[in-house]
Amino acid sequence: DRDRFRQLLINVVIATDIADRERKQKEQARWQRAFEGFSHWSDEWDNKKEAALSRVDVSLKATVVLEQIVLASDVAHTMQHWLTFMKWNERLYRELWAAYVSGRATNDPTVGWYEGQIGFFDGYIIPLATKLKECGVFGSAGEEYLGNALNNREEWIVKGKEISARFEKTIRNNSEAGDSEPNYWTSH
């Protein structure tokens, strides 16, 4: 049990390295092994005899679900309401700007922020939210995560250029935004 826990912990921590393509391929292969042909938890458990239940790889399913939870926890704001997404998106932008101007980062967040967010939704957030929905362990919340991610992506497409320009203007003027939410954050 100690070795299994150790391996689970290693897998979950390594899962946080979202830039590692090899890690992502291994995670995807584990996901497919765990959930291939899977439609719902009740299909896995209901009306099965003891022998059939003993062949269900609960450990693999638990590992891949925990990996997805850890991945989602880092970007949960993208799967919540628009205002929550915008609050944390701006904070990330400011954090990346501070790292850039201090020399701790080489990428200027003002370059390509709008397009980068769309790519991040398409290549990472929406597939992750889809997995959270498909694994079934979140009940209706999984559907809500995916719906919010899709809605935030669409709203970003409509408002993101203006928002990105406002972010850049604010940081370049070295001014702080107030606590009130700017009108460009509001939902349709």
N, C-alpha and C positions, 0 to 999 in steps of 0.2 A: 504494500500500500504506500509505503514511503517513496519508493521509486516511481510509482504512478503519479503521486502528488507532485514530486519533483519535476517530472516530465510535463505535467499539466501546467505547472507554474512557469517553466521555461517557455513552453509554447505560447502561453498568454502574454508573457513579457515580450517575447520576440515579435508577437503579432502587432505590437505598437510601431514597428519600423515599416511604415507604409511606403517608403521609397524603394525598398528592396524587392526587385522583381522576382528573384528566386523564391523568397519567402512567400510572396503573393501567389506564385504558381503552386507551391506546396499547400498553402492554405486552401486554394481553390480545389485542388485534388482531394484533400481531406473532406471538404464540404460535399463534393460530389459522391465520395464513398459513403459518407454518413447519411446523405439525404436523397440519393438516387432512387427514384420511384416512390418517394415519400410524398404523401399528400396531407396527412394530418396525424397528430399524436394518437387519436383514437383508433386510426387504422393500424398503428403499430402495436397497440396493447389489447384492444377489445376483442373478445371471442378467440383468443389464442390460447393454446394449451401450453403447459409449463415448458415443454421441450422447445416449442417455437419461441417462447419468450426468452429462453436462455441464449438463443442465437442472436438476439437483438444487441447490437454493439452500443450500449448506453454510454460507455466511456468515450468513444469516438464522437458521438453526438454531443455529449456534454462538453468535450474539449472544443469542438468547433463553435458551439453556441457561446461558450465563455470568450473565445477569441473575438467573436462578433460583438459581444457586449463591451469588451475592452476597446475595440476599435470605435464603436459608436460613442462611448463615453468621452472620447477625445473631440468628437465633432458633433455632439448632441444638439448644439444650437442650430445646426443646419436642418434638423428634423423637428424643430419646434415652431411655434408661431413666428410670423414675419418679424415682429418687434424684437423678439428674443434673438432671432438670427441676426438682425441688424445691429443690435447692441454688441454682441460678441464679435461680429464681423468687423465692426469699427475698432474694437479693442485689439483684435489681431492685427489689423492694418497699422495701428499706432505702434504696437509692439515690434512689428517687422520694420517700420520706419525708424524707430529708435535704434534698433540693432544695426540697421544700414548706416545711419549717420554717425554712429559711434565706431564703425569699422568692424563690428562683430558679425556682419552679414554682407555678402557681396551683391545680393539682389535688391534692387530698388523696387519696393512694392507699388510705386506709382506707375511703373511700366507694366501694362497688361493686366491690371487688377480685375477689370470688368470681364475680360475674356477668360482669365484664369479661374474665376469663380464658376463660370458656366462649365468649363472643362472639368473642374473639381466635382461639380454636381453630376455631370454625365459619366465621368470615369470612376468615381469613387463613392460619392454619397448615395446616389440613387441605387447602384448595385448593392451597397451595404444595407440600405433601408429595405430593399427587396428581400434580402436574406433574412433580415429581422422579421419581416412579415411571413415569409415562407416557412421558417423553422417552427412557427406556431407557439412558441413558449411565451409570447407576450400577449396572446389573445388579440382583442381588437386594437390594442395599442400599437401592434406591429403595422396594421393598416394605417393607423393615424400617423406613424412616423414616415411611412412612404408618402402618404398624401401631403403632409407638410413639406417634405423634401421637394416633391414635384411642384407644389404651389410656390415655394420659395424660389425655385429655379425660374419659374415663369414670371414671377414678380421681379426678380433680379434682371431678367431680360428686358422688361419694360422700364425699370427705374435705375438699373445698375450703372449706366453710363453717367447719369446725373449724380448719383450717389458717389461714384468713384471720383468724379471731378470735385465734389464738395469735400470729400476726404482729403484729396490732394491739396486743395486750396487751404483747408484748415491747418494741415500740418506744415505746409510751406510758409504760412503766415505765422506759424508758431503760436497759434491761439488755441485755447481749450474750448470745446463745445460745452454748453451748459448741461444741466441735468435734465432739462425738458427734452422731449423727443422731437426732432425736427419734423416738419410736415411731410417731407419726402419719405419718411419711414412708414407712414400709415398704410394700411391695407386698402385694396380696392373696395 
